[in-house]
Amino acid sequence: MMGVMAAAGDIEPQRKRWGLTILLTMYAGYMALMLCRNTLIAASPAMIEDPTLGFDKETYGQVMSWHSAGAIAGKIVYGLGADRLGGRLMFFLVLSVTALSNVAFGLVSSLTMFKVFHFTGQFGKSGGWPSMAKLICHWYRPNQHGRMWSIISTSSRVGTIFAMLLVGSMIEYTSWRAAFFLTAGIAGMIAIAALLLLRERPQDVGLPPLDEDATESRTHPLDSLGLAAACVKFVMSARFWLIGASVGCLTVLVDFLTFIPIFLRETLAVSQGGASMASTSFIAGMFVALIATGIAYDRFSKSQLVWVLGAMLLFACGCVLTMLSFPELDLSEAMRKNMAVVTLFAFGFSIAPAYYVPMSIFSVAFGGKHSGFLIAVIDIFGYALALLFNYFGGTIAQDYGWTVFLQVLLTVAVIATVTTVGFLFLDARAEKKIARP
């Protein structure tokens, strides 16, 4: 009896050790995906000024739009794949495809091939979130999901900051092509490490599964349904459409990062590398917000989140209004630059929690065994709107200027606020209905 009790007493420490290993591996892997994804953004000022390429803001926006097209295709493939093959294998595949695509991007010179390999790179990267959704379902209890998604989300910001600083400094001394090779090499090494370190379920390392009510519950209403029937349930849910619209608009706000280095370069006349590095203020704001979210998110009730996240998104609208006022401010160039950095930090801080966490928690809770596919479908809303924004955003900035560009961004921010608050309100009401005896 004592031996059995001792063995049982060893389970929780082992579970914690493996949980930490899984978390750190996912963290490093997603950071590498974002490092590869943002290499083009960080290198964009140098590519636009490379006379051999013939790049301008319009063609750059067109190339970036293929990022969204690749992501949409990847979400469908990897969302289904994660539900069928598991998160571990899919995570290795997405890292490998992304790394190889960055190598290819650094080797070509034609606009057509840039589009092709940016498409394949984002096709690979888009599978990261569905893959991690499956691993999080298996390894962490529901009352940890807000914290886990917040922590994982910071990896995207770390990877983006690292890309901006690393690539920004590299192009001051070497070529933009070298930056693509370096980021690909980093992702390739982490892919191998992920294959060696990740395990799909606790049972794969001799641990029992989590309690039945803490995993993808066997009694989840969608677990007895096939994919087609589950999709009917998705489209009949008002929360599905509202969170889809919210993620779509918030993705556009996050993808403002695509244009920030060029925006700063043209409006503040900073250097190529300086523009990339200054862009990290936006990413740093998102990172700090996600640290705070990891600490506090699970402590708020869903009713309280309506007010907290709603207020933060209203603040984001104010940040865009502030950026619109820059040309009219009677400030020195240095003061205007400092104000831009502070405003970008605040903008990133205010949109990050609503962008990363509610959709992820909803997908795991509502999707059951189809959570990987659901999280992929919701992400498609984001990438579809981002495709339009990137394709036409470069043209708007090129032909009409940054003022019109920011007016469009403000409109999107207002819609994001309304749809996010609407989703949170319905989600809180749904929880109260379940809690009633």
N, C-alpha and C positions, 0 to 999 in steps of 0.2 A: 504494500500500500504506500509506504514512504517513497519507494522508487517511482511509483506512478505519479505521486504528487510532485516529486522533484522534477520529473520529466515535464509535467504540466506547467510547473513553475518556470521552466526554461523557455516556454513558448513565446511569452510576451517580449522578453529581451531579444530573442532571435527575430521576432516579427519587426521590432523597432529597428534592428540593424539592417534587415533587408529592406524595410521601408525607406530608410535613409539612403541605402545604396541605389534603389530604384529612383528615388527623387533626384539625387545628385546626377545620376546618369541621364535622366530625362532633361534635367536643367542644362547640362553641358551640351547635349544633343540639340536642343531647341535653340540654344545660344549660337551654336554653329550654323544652324539653318538660317537664323536671322543675320548672322555675319555674312553669309553668302548672298542672301536676298538684298542686303543693303550696300553691297559692294558697288553696284551700278549707281545708286543714288549718291554715294560719297564721291565716286569718280566722275559724276556728270559734268561739273564745271570744266575739268580737264578734257573730257571727251568733246564737249561743245567747242572748246578752243583748239582742238587738234585739227589742223588744216587738212589732214588726209582723210577725214571721216565725213565732212560736210554735215555735221550735226548742228541743229538749232533747237530752240525750245519746242517747236512744233514736232519735229521728227523724234526728239527725245520723248515727248509725251506719247507718241505713237508706239515707240518701242516699249514704254512702260505699260501701255494698255495691254500688250501681250502677256505681261506679268499676270494681269487679272484673268485673261482668257485661259492661261495655263493653270492658274489656281482653280478656276471653276471645273475644268476637266479633271484635275487631280483630286478635288474634293469628292467627286462622284466615284472615281476609281478606288481611292484609298479609304473613303468612308465605308464602302461595301467590303473592301479587303480587310479592314481592321475588324469588322464584325465577324468575318469568316476565318481569317488566318491568324488573328490576334495582333496585339499591339507591338510585341517584341520584334517580330519579323518585319512588320510594316515600317517600324521606326528605323531599322537598319536600311531598308530599301530607300526610304525617302532621303536619308542622309547621303547614300551612295549616288543616287540620281542627281541630287542637287550639286554635289561636289564635281561630278563629271561634266555637268552642264556649265559650271563656272570655268572649268578648264577650256572647254570648247569656245565659250564666249570670248575668252582672252586671246584665242588664236585667230579669230575671223575679223574681217574688216567691212563687209558689205552690210547695208541696212537690213536686207532680207535675212541674212544669217544671224544678225543681232536679235531680230524678232524671234527667229526659230529657237535659238538657244536660251533666250530669256523665257520663252514659253516653256521649254522643257525644264528649266531650272525651277520655275515657280510651280510647274506640275509636280515636281518632286517635293518641294518644300511644303506644299499644301497638305500633305498627309501627316504632318507632325501632330497637329491637334487631335484628329480622330484616333491616331495611334495611342496618344497619351491618355485619351478618354477611357480606352479599354483598360489600360494599366491602372489608372486611378480607381476605376470601378472595383478592380480585383484586390487592390492593396490597401485602400484607405476607406474608413467609415464615412457615412454621409456628413456627420458633424465635423469632419476634417476637410471636406471638399472645398469649401470657400477658402480655407487657408492654403490648401495644396494648389488650387488654380491661381491664387494670388502669387504664391512663391514661383510657380512655373512661369507666370506672366512676366515676372521681373527678368527672367532669362532672355526674353525677347528684347527687352530694353537694354540689358547688358550687352547682348550681341550687337544691337544697333549702335550703341555708344562706341563699342570696341571697333566696329566697322568704320564709323566716322573718324575716330581718332587714328586708327591704324592706316586706313586708306588715305586719309587727309595728310598724314605725315609722309606716307610713302610717295605720293605723287609730287611732293615738294622736291624729292631727290631721285626718284626713278620714274617709271612709266605707269600709266593706269593699267596696262596689261599685267604687269608683275603683281599688282594687287589682287587680280582675279585668280592667279595661280596660287598665291599664298593662302587666300581664304579657302580655296578648294582643298588644299593640302590639309588644313586644319580640320575641315569637315570630314575628310576621308579617314583621318586618324581616329576621330571620335566615333565614326560609324563602326569601326572595328571594335573599339572599346565597348560600344553599346551592345553589340552582338554577344560579346563575352560576358558582360555584367548583368544585363537585363534578364528577368524571368517573368513569364506570363502571369503566373498565379502563385500564391503561397504554397499550394500543393506541390509545385515543381521543385521546392527545396525542402520538402518533408514537413511543412507546416500545415495545420488545418486551415480550411477557408475561414473567412470572417463569419461572424454570426449571420444567420440567414437574413435578418432584417437590416443588415448593414452593408450588404452587397447588392448586386443586381438581383433583387428579390425574386425567388422562384414563383411568387404569387403576383408579380407585377402584371397588370392587366394587358400589357402589350406583348408579354413573353410567349403567350399562346398563339399569337397572330403571325402570319407571314409578312414579308416586307410590304407587299401591295396593300394589305389590310391595315398595317400600321401607318402607311402613308395617308390613307383615308382619314385615320384618327388625327394625324398631324394637321392636315389641311382644314379639318373641321374645328380646329382650336383657334380661337381669337388670339390667344397668347403666342402661338406659333407665328402668326402674321405680324403681330406687333413687335416681337423680338427680332424677326427677320428684317422689318423696316428699320428698327433701331440699330441693329448691327450694320445694315447697309449704310446708313447715314454716318454712324460712328467710324466705319472703315474709311469713308471719304475724309473725315476730319483727321484720322491718323495718317492717311496717305498724303496729307498736306506736306508731310516730311519729304515726299518725292521732290517737291519744288522748293523747299526751304533753302538749300545751298545756292540755287540760282537766284532766288528771291533776295537773299542777303548779298550775294555777289553784285547784283544789278542795282539794288536800292541803297546799299551801304558801301559799295566799292571795296569790299574786303578781298583778300587774296583767294586763289582757288582752294588751297588747303585750309585757309582760315574760315572760308564759308562752310566747308564740311565740318570742321571742328566746332564752329559756333552753333551749328545745328544741334549739337548734343544737348543744348539747354532744353529743347523740347522733349528729347528722350529722357533727360535727367528728371524732368518734372513727372513724366509717366512712371519712372522707376521709383521715385520717392512715394508717389501715390500708391503704388502697388505694395510697397513695404508696409505702409500704414493700413492698407486694405487687408493684408495678410494677418495683421495683428487684430484688427477691429471688425472685419466683415461678419464673421460668424456670431458676433455678440449682438448685432442689430437684428431686430425682428424684421420680417418682410414689410410690415406696415411702416416701420421707421425708415427702411431703405427707400421708400417712395420719396420721402422728404429729403433725405441726405443726398442721394444721387441726383434727384431733380434740382436741388440747389446748386450742386457742382456743375451741372450742365448749363444752367442759367449763367453761371460765372464764366463758362467757356464762351458763351455768346458775347459776353462783355469783353473777353480777350480779343475776339475777332473785331469788335467795334474799335477797340484800342488800336489795333494794327491798321485799321482803315484811317485813323486820325493821324498817323505818323507824318504824312506829307505836309499837314497843316501846322505841325508843332514847330515853334520857333526855338529849336534846340541845336546845339552843335552836333557835328557828325558823331563824335565820341559818345555824347549823351544819348543820341538817337539809337546808336548801336547797343548801348547798355540797356536802354528801355526795351528794345526788341528782344534781347536775351531774357530779361525778366518776364516779359509778356509771353514769350514762347514757353518758358518754364511753367508759368501758371496755366497756360492753355493745355499743355501735356498733362499736368497734374489733375486738371478738372475733368478730363475725358477718360482717363485710363481705367478707373474702377468700373464704370458702366460698360466700357467696351469689352473687357476681358472676362468678368466674373459671372454676371447674371445668365448669359447665354450658356456658359459651360455647365453651371449648376442645373439649369433648367433641362438641358439635353440629357444629362445623366439621370435625373429624377423622372423625367417624362418619357424618355425613350426606351428604358429597360434594355433588353438585349439589342435593340436597334439604336442605341445611343451613339455609336460611332457614325452611323449613317445620318442621324438627325443633326448632330453637330456639324457634319459636313454640309448638309443642305442649308442650314441656317447661315453658315459661312458663305455659301454661294450668293446669298443676298448681298453680302458685303463686297465680294469680288465683282459682282455684276455692276454695282454702282461705281466701284472704284475703276472699273474698265472705262466707263463713260467719262468719269472725272479725269482720269489720266489722259485719255485720248483727246478730249475737248479742252481740258484745262490748259495744256500747252498752247493750243491755238488761241484760247482766250487771252492768256498772258502775252502771247506774241503779237496779236492783232489789236487788242483792246486795253492792255495794260494791267498792272497788278491791282488797281482799284476795283475794276469790274470782277477780276478773279476773286478778290476777298468778299465782294458782295454776294457772289455765288456761294462761297464758303459759309457766310453768315446765314443764308437761307437754309442750307443743309444743317447747320448747328441748331437752328430753331426747330426744324422737323425732328431731329434726333432727340431733342429735349421732350417734345410732345409724345413721341412714340415710346420712348423709354419709360416715362412716367406712366403711360397707359399700360404697358406690360407689367410694370412693378405693382400697380394697383390691382390688376386682375390676378396676378400671382399671389398677392397677399390675400385676396378674397378667396381664391381656391384653397389656400392652406387653412383658412378659417372653416371652410365647409367640411374639409377632411377631419378637422379637430372636433367638430360637433358630435356629441354622442348620438 
